[in-house]
Amino acid sequence: MVLDVKKILSLLNEGLEMEHASYIQYLTQAAITKGPYAEGLIARFKEIASDEAQHADIIRQRIVSLGGIPTTKVGEIQVHPNSLKAIQINLKYEKETVEFYRKLLNQIPADKPILYEAIEHILQDSEEHVEELERLSAS
């Protein structure tokens, strides 16, 4: 398989938009979370936001390394004042993110290990977020 640079750059910028949105979504959710267990949720939302910012940095670096220009666009953002609803919104978004990165990995040839491992790392973090949010939504 040969790397389709134009297609990969487009997908990476799509992923970057998603990471921008996730970062803003989690920080905003942390700011508006109230009620029982709020302190723990606020802290976790902020930690996940930090993960999303790191993902965005990784993607930006990969875009530039392929000769592209990183997007500054932001994907769709959803927040909710109800903590359980917020967890459910974030869980749905993380599941979509996992699916996106799985498909992206299938587009990366074996002779591009740095790109592959960068996306694999982001996928792993996103899968961990799914597991954690699933546990929180069952509480």
C-alpha positions as CSV (number, residue, x, y, z in Angstrom):
1,M,0.0,0.0,0.0
2,V,1.2,3.5,-0.9
3,L,0.4,6.5,1.3
4,D,-2.1,8.7,-0.3
5,V,-0.8,12.0,1.1
6,K,-3.7,14.2,0.0
7,K,-6.2,11.8,1.5
8,I,-4.3,11.3,4.7
9,L,-3.8,15.1,5.2
10,S,-7.6,15.6,4.8
11,L,-8.3,12.8,7.3
12,L,-5.7,14.2,9.7
13,N,-7.2,17.7,9.5
14,E,-10.6,16.1,10.2
15,G,-9.2,14.4,13.2
16,L,-7.6,17.7,14.3
17,E,-11.0,19.4,14.1
18,M,-12.4,16.6,16.3
19,E,-9.6,17.1,18.8
20,H,-10.1,20.8,19.0
21,A,-13.8,20.3,19.6
22,S,-13.1,17.6,22.3
23,Y,-10.7,19.9,24.1
24,I,-13.2,22.7,24.3
25,Q,-16.1,20.4,25.0
26,Y,-14.4,18.8,28.0
27,L,-13.2,22.1,29.5
28,T,-16.6,23.6,29.1
29,Q,-18.2,20.6,30.7
30,A,-15.8,20.8,33.6
31,A,-16.8,24.5,34.1
32,I,-20.5,23.8,34.2
33,T,-20.6,20.5,36.1
34,K,-22.5,20.7,39.4
35,G,-24.0,18.3,41.9
36,P,-22.9,15.1,43.6
37,Y,-19.4,13.9,42.6
38,A,-18.8,17.1,40.7
39,E,-15.3,17.6,42.0
40,G,-14.2,14.2,40.7
41,L,-15.9,14.7,37.3
42,I,-14.5,18.2,36.9
43,A,-11.0,16.9,37.6
44,R,-11.4,14.0,35.1
45,F,-13.0,16.2,32.4
46,K,-9.9,18.5,32.7
47,E,-7.5,15.6,32.5
48,I,-9.2,14.3,29.4
49,A,-9.2,17.8,27.9
50,S,-5.4,17.7,28.5
51,D,-5.2,14.4,26.6
52,E,-7.2,16.0,23.7
53,A,-4.8,18.9,23.5
54,Q,-1.9,16.5,23.3
55,H,-3.7,14.6,20.5
56,A,-4.1,17.8,18.6
57,D,-0.4,18.6,19.0
58,I,0.5,15.1,17.7
59,I,-1.8,15.4,14.7
60,R,-0.4,18.9,13.9
61,Q,3.1,17.6,13.9
62,R,2.2,14.7,11.6
63,I,0.3,17.1,9.2
64,V,3.3,19.4,9.0
65,S,5.7,16.4,8.5
66,L,3.6,15.4,5.4
67,G,3.8,19.0,4.0
68,G,0.3,20.0,5.0
69,I,-1.1,23.0,6.9
70,P,-3.0,22.1,10.2
71,T,-6.6,23.3,10.3
72,T,-7.8,25.8,12.9
73,K,-11.4,24.7,12.5
74,V,-13.4,23.2,15.4
75,G,-15.8,20.3,15.0
76,E,-19.2,20.1,16.7
77,I,-19.4,20.8,20.4
78,Q,-22.1,19.6,22.7
79,V,-22.3,20.1,26.5
80,H,-25.1,19.6,29.0
81,P,-25.5,20.8,32.6
82,N,-26.7,17.4,33.8
83,S,-23.6,15.4,34.6
84,L,-25.0,12.0,33.5
85,K,-26.1,13.5,30.2
86,A,-22.7,15.1,29.8
87,I,-21.0,11.7,30.3
88,Q,-23.3,10.1,27.8
89,I,-22.6,12.9,25.2
90,N,-18.9,12.5,25.7
91,L,-19.1,8.7,25.5
92,K,-20.9,8.9,22.2
93,Y,-18.3,11.3,20.9
94,E,-15.4,9.1,22.1
95,K,-16.9,6.0,20.4
96,E,-17.1,8.0,17.2
97,T,-13.5,9.1,17.6
98,V,-12.4,5.5,18.2
99,E,-14.1,4.4,15.0
100,F,-12.6,7.3,13.0
101,Y,-9.0,6.5,14.2
102,R,-9.5,2.8,13.5
103,K,-10.4,3.6,9.9
104,L,-7.5,6.1,9.6
105,L,-5.0,3.4,10.7
106,N,-6.2,1.2,7.9
107,Q,-5.1,3.9,5.4
108,I,-1.5,4.1,6.7
109,P,1.0,1.7,5.1
110,A,3.5,-0.3,7.1
111,D,6.4,1.8,5.8
112,K,5.1,4.9,7.8
113,P,5.7,3.7,11.4
114,I,5.9,7.2,12.9
115,L,2.5,8.2,11.5
116,Y,1.0,4.8,12.3
117,E,2.2,4.8,15.9
118,A,1.1,8.4,16.5
119,I,-2.5,7.5,15.4
120,E,-2.3,4.2,17.3
121,H,-1.4,6.2,20.5
122,I,-4.3,8.5,20.1
123,L,-6.6,5.6,19.4
124,Q,-5.5,3.9,22.6
125,D,-6.1,7.0,24.7
126,S,-9.6,7.3,23.1
127,E,-10.4,3.7,23.9
128,E,-9.4,4.3,27.5
129,H,-11.7,7.3,27.6
130,V,-14.6,5.1,26.3
131,E,-13.9,2.5,29.0
132,E,-13.9,5.1,31.7
133,L,-17.0,6.9,30.5
134,E,-18.8,3.6,30.2
135,R,-18.0,3.0,33.9
136,L,-19.1,6.5,34.9
137,S,-22.4,6.2,32.9
138,A,-23.2,2.9,34.7
139,S,-22.8,4.5,38.1
